[in-house]
Amino acid sequence: MSASRVFVARLAGCTVFDPAGDRVGKVRDVLVVYRKSDPPKVVGLIVEIPGKRRVFLPIGRVTSIGSGQIITTGLINVRRFEQRGGEVRVIAEMLGRKVLFNDGSGLATVEDVAIEETAQGAWAISQLFVRRPRTSASPFAKGPTAFTTWGEVREKLTAGEAQSAEQLIATYSDLKPADLANTLLDLPKTRMYEVAGELSDDRLADVLEEMPERDQVGILTTLGDARAADVLDHMQPDDAADLIAQLPEERGEQLLDLMEPEEAEDVRFLLSYAPDTAGGLMTTEPIIVSADATVAEGLALIRRHDLAPALGAAICVTLPPFEPPTGRFLGMVHFQRMLRYPPHERLGTLLDAGLEPVTADTSAAEVSRILASYDLVSVPVVDDNHHLVGVVTIDDVLDYLLPDDWRSQDGNDDVRRRAAARITLATGSIPLPGGTDEKSPVPGGRRRGRGTS
C-alpha cells in the first residue's frame, strides 16, 4: 500500500483504477465490522461503477491507496451491493455518531475516521477525529477537536435519540443531486429520512427530483406540512405536480394552500392536464423574452447558474405579457444560433421558422416523435389562442419513456430492454412484434400518475 493511514472522509469520491489504469468507478463509503475487543475491521469499499450501481470491493483486492486514487487487482464483482448484518458503513452510519470518553471527560461527535493497514491487505480503524461540545454561547463557536483511539471511547447509545446527520451531509456536499439521491437510496430507510430532514430546502428539492416517486412520497410524509410546502416551492413546477399527484388528495390540497401562491398556481395549472399529454409533461418556467431583446441579453439569461441545461438550449420569444400564458408566441431562438450573431442583434430576427409548437393536448408519444425526428432539446407548448404555456424538454420525455422503476434498478438489462421498447414504440422507429402499429401511442403505465382535469 502507498499509504498506511487514510481518513475515510477524504476517500469519498476518489477514483478507483484497475492495474491497466482504466477507471473502474468512485469510492462512496468504507465498510467495517465490529470486533469484541479490537478496533473495527475494514472488510471493503463501496464503489459506484458506471450506471450508478454500487458494488462491493473487498479490501484484499485493493493494492494501493494514495494521491487521491485507489488501485485494484481488476477483479470486481458487479453484483449490486447489499449490506449484511453486522456490517457498518463508516460515512453513512458512523460519522456524526456520539461517543463517550472512557476517562469520564465527556461527550464528543465523530467527524472523521482513520483506517490503517495492520498487515498485508488487512485494514482496521486506528483513530477517530472527534469534536467536543462547544463551550461558548456564541452561535458561531465550535467545540474543540481531538484525535483519539477506538479503545479510548465507547459509543453513546440512547434509545430514541436520532443520530446526527450533519457530518454525513458535509461529506457529500460536493455531490450532484442525482449522485446524492443515489447515495441516500442506499441508506437504511430511517437513516435516509433523517439525512433528508437535515438537508436545506433547496438541496432536498433537487434531490427529490432525482428519486423514484415512492421514495419521494416516503420522505415528504416524514416532513411537517410547512417544511414540505417549502421544499415543494423549490422544486420545478412539473416535478412538484408529479409528487403532489401521488399524495392523498386531502394532503395535496393542504400543501398547495401552504405553498407560495405563485408557485402553487403553476402546480395547479399543470395538474389540470392529462399526464400523457404535452401539458402534463411541460414545465412552465422557460426563458421568455420580447422580440426586441438582444443576443447579449439572451445569453445573459442562459448563464444563470440555477437554469437547467435543457431550458438553456433555446429562448422563447413572445408578445407581452412574458409569463405563461404569455402573449402570442412568435418562435424560439436556439443557443447555438445566438452565438453566430453580434451581441446587439435582435432576437426577433433569429427565430427558427421551421419549428412548430405543439398544443397542450398533444399526446406525449407525438411530442417524443417530434423531439427525436428534429433532434430537439425542447419544444414549445401553446394553448388554443397560440399563447405560450410552457415547454417540454428532453428530460421530461425521458422520464415519461423510461419504466417506472428505472431509478431503482440502475444498470439492469431488463430495464434497458423495456425502456428501448417504449422508446421504439413512442418514436415509431420500427414496428413491434405482434403487429403493433408504429404510430400507436405509448401503452401502459408511466412515471407520472396524476389524473385528467
N, C-alpha and C positions, 0 to 999 in steps of 0.2 A: 504494500500500500504506500502511496505517496504522502499520506497524512495519517498520523496516529491518533489525532483527536480532532473531531469535527463537531461544530454546533449545528444542530438539526435545522433550526430556522434558516440558516444560510444554505442548506441543501435544497430547500423548496425552490423548484423551477430550474435546478441545474440540469444540464443536458446529459443524457446517457448515450454513450457511443459503444459500438461493437469493436472488436480488435482491428477491423479494417478501416476504422474511422468513420463509418456510416452512422448517422444519427438514428437512435432507437426510440427515444422519447424523452420525457422530462420527469424528474422526481416530484412527487406530490406529498409523500409522507414516509415516515420510518416506522416499521412495525417491531414491537418488542413484546416479550413475555416476562411476567414477574417470576422471581425465584424466591425460595423460602428465606434465605439469608443473604445471598449475593445480590448485587445490583441487577436490574432487569437486563435480560439478554436480547440483543438485536437479532431478529430472525430474517429480516429482509427489508426491501424498499417497495413502496407502492409507486409504480411508474405509469405515466399516461403515455400511451402509444398513439400513433395516428388513428383517427376515428374516435377520439375522446375515450377510448377504452382504458380502464385502469387494470393493470396486471400486477402480479406478484413477482418480484425479482429476489431470489434467495441471496442472502448476504455472502454466501460462499461462492457465488458466481460474479461477485464484484472484485475486480483485480486492482483497481486504482481509484482513489478519491483525491482530488486536488485541482486547484486552479479553476474552480467553478465547473468541473466536469467529472463524469464518472465513466470508467471503462469497465466493460463486462466481458465475459468469455464468449458472448454472442449467442448463448443458448437461453432463450426466453420463452416460457410457456405463455401463449397469448390468450389463455382462458381467462375470462373476466374474474377479477379479484373478489373473493368473498371472505369476510373476516370470520375467524373461528373463535370459539370460546376460549378465553384466557389471553387472547391477543389484544394489544393496546396500541392505538395509533398515537404517536408522540405529538404531532402538531394538532391533530383534530381533538384529541382527548386528554392529553397531559398538560399542554401549555394552558396557563390560566388556572390550573388546579392549586388549591390551597394546601400548604404543608406546615407542620409544627416542628420547631427545633427541639431535639431531644434534650438539650440542656436547659429547657424551660425559658429560653429567651424570647419566645413569642411566635407569631404567625408570619407567613410570607406567601407570596404568589409566584409560581413558576413562570418565568418569562422565556427561558430557553433551556435546552438540554444538550449536554455534550456527550457524544459517544466516542469510545476509544477502543482501538484494536488491542485485545488481550492475548491473542495468539494468532497464528497464521489463519486468516479467514474467519476469525471469531471476534465479534464486537459486543460491547456492553455499555450501559450508561455509566459514565465516570463522574460527571459533575452536573450540578444544577445551577443555573443563573436565576436568582430569586430577587424579589423586591419586597421589602418590609413595608408595613403601613406608613403613610406619611405622618409626620409629627407636627407639621404646620397647619394652621387653619386656612391658609391661602388656597384657593381653588386651583392655582397653577403649580402648587408644590407637589413634588413626588417623593415617595419614600426612598430611603437608601437601598442600594443594591448590594448583593454579596454573592460570592461563589461558595457552594457547599457540596459535600459529597452525599451520595444516596444514604449512607449509613448514619448521617448526622441529622436526618429529618424523618418524619413519618407523615403520611397523608392525613389530612383533616377530613374525616368523613362524618358529615352531619346529615341526618335524614331530612329530606325535603329541601335541602339547600341546593340552589342551582349553581352549577359550575360556571365560573366566569368565561365569557366568550371573547372578551376584548383582545386578548393576545392572539387568538386564532384569526380574528378579523384583521389585526395589524399585520400578521404574517402573510395573509393573502390579499393585502391592499392593492398590489400591482396586477392582480389577475383581471383579465377581461370578464365582463358579465357572464358570458357563456361558460368560461372556464370555472368561475366561482360557482355558478349554478350547478355545474357538474360535480364540483367538489362537495357542495352541500348535499347533493343527492346521494353521495356515497356514505354520508354520516348516518348513524342511528337516528331514528325519527325524532326522539326527544332532543338530541343534540342539534339536529338540523333546525328545529323550531326555535331553540334557544339562540343559536347563532343568528338566524334570520331576524329574530326580535331585536338583536343588538345592532344590526345594520342601520345606517341612516336611511331616511325615507327614499331619497333618490337612488341610492345604491340598491336597496331592496327592490324598488320598482324595476330597475334594469335587470336584476337577477330573475325576478318573477317572469319577465317577458321571455326568458330563455328556458323555462321549466315546463314540464307536462302539466296539463290542466289539473289533474288530481292532486299534484303537489302544490300547485298554486293555491287551490282551494284549501288544502290542509294547512298551509302557512297562514292564509288570510283568516281562517277560523280561530287561530290562536291569538290574533291581534284584537284589541278593543276596536269598537266601531270608529272612534275618532282617528286612531292611528291607521286603521285600514283605509279610511277615506283619504287621508293624507298621502298614503302610498299610491292609491289609485289616481290621485291628482297628478302624480309624477310619471305615470305610465302613458305610453302612446294611447290615444283615444280608442283605436281599434283593438289594442290588446286589453285595455280596461273593459271594453264592452264584452269581449270574449270571456273574460274572467267573471264579470258580474252575471253573465248569462248562465254560468254554471252554479251559481248560488241559489238557495231558496228565494223565491220571488220577494218575500217579505223583507229579508235581509238586504237583497239587492236594492230595493227601494229605499231602505234606511240609509245605505251607504251613498246612494245617489243624492239624497237630501242633504247629507253631510259634506259632500264634495263642493269644491268651488263652483259657483253657478255656471261660469263659462265652460269649465271642464265637463260638468255634468250634462250641460246642453249638448256638447259634441257626442258624448257617450249615448245619450237618449236618442239622438239623431241616428247614430249607427245601428242601434238596437231595433230601429223601425224597419230595417231592410232584412230580407231573407238571407240566411247565411251563405247560400251558394250563388250569390249574385255579386256584381261589381260593388254595389252599395254595401254589402255585407263584408267585403274584403278590404275596402279602401281605408285610407287614413285621411283625416280632414285637416292636416297641417302641412300641406306643400308650401313651397315658396311661391308667392303670388306678387306680381308687380304690374305696373301700368306699362303701356306701350312706349311711353316717353322715358322710362328708366334706361340707364346706360349700361354698357357692358361692365364698367368698373363697379357700378352699384350691384349688379347681379353677382359678380364674382365675390364681392364683399359679403353678400348674404350666404353664399355657398361655403365660405370659410368658417362659418360658425362651428365651434368645436362640438356642440351638442346636436348637430344635424346628422341624421342617419345618412350613410353614403348613398343609398338608393334615392333618397329625396334630393340629394345634392347633384344628381346627374342631369337634371333639367329644371327649368324655371317656367312657371305658368304665367301667361300674360292675359289679363282680363280688363274689362271696363270696371270702373268703381261700382260698388264697394269691393275691397280686396280681401274680405273674409268670407269663407263659404257659408251660404251660397252667394257667390260673387255676382258682379255684373256679367254681361255677356262674355263668354270665353272666346278669346281671339286665337290662341295657339300656345305652343311650347317652344322654348329655345334650349337646345342641348348644350351642356357644359363645353364639349369639345368645339362646338361652333363658336361660342363666345371667345375661346382662346385664339381664334383666327382673325379677330377683328380688333381695331383700336379701342381703347378704353371709352372714348366719347361716343361710340356708335350706339344708336337707339335700338333697344331690343325688339321693338315693333317691326323693324326691317329684317330681323333674323329668324322669323317664325318658320317652323317646319311645316311647310304647306302640305306635305304628304301624310301627316299624322292626324287621323280622325279620332275624336274622343268616343268613348262608349257611354251608354246611358246607365243609370244606376241599376236598372233591372236586367242588364246584360248578364248572361249566365257566366259563372266562374270558368266553365270549360272554354267558352268563347274568348274570354279575357286571356286565358292561358295560351290559346292558339295565336292570338294577336301578338303577345309578347314574344313567343317563340318564332313566329313567322318573320317578324320585322326586327328581331334582335334588340328589343327594347328593354330598358330597365324599369320604366314606369309608363302608365297610360292614364290620361286624364278621364275623369268621370263627370258627366254633365246631367242636369235634370231636363225636363221636357221643354223648358224655356232657354236651353243652352247656357245655363248658368253653371259655373264650375262648383261642384260639391266636394270633390276630393280627387285623389289619385290612388290607383292600385300599383304597388311596387312589386318587384320580382320576389322579395322575401315574403310578401303576403301570399303570393301564388304558391310558392314552395311550401309554406305552412299548410295550404289547402291540399296540395297534391300528395305530400308525404303522409304515410299512415299515422294514425293517432298516437302510436307508441314509439315513433322514431327516436325521440329524445332519450328514452329509457333503454333502448336496445342498440346503442351505438356500435357500428361496425357489423351488425348482424346481417348475414347474407340474405336471410328471408325478408328482412325489412327492405333491403335494396331491391330485391326482386319485386316486392309488392309496390314499392314506390315507382319502379320503372314501368310496371304495368299501368299504374294510374296515370303517369305522365304520358305514356304512349296513347292511352285512350283519350286523355284530355286534349292533346295536341293533334290527334288524328294522324300521326305519322304512318302507322300501318294498321290494317285490320287485325283484331284479336281473334284467337281461335274460337270456334263455335259460332262463327257468322256474325259477331258483334259489328254493328255499323261503325265505321271510323269517325262518323260525325256525331255519335251518341254522346250525351253529356256524361260527366263522371258519375258513376254509381256509388252507392254505399255511403258509409259514414265519413266524417271529416273531423278535423281538429276543432273547428268552431261548432257550437251547439245551440246558438240562440234561435228562437223561432221567428216566424214572419210577423209582419205588422198586422 
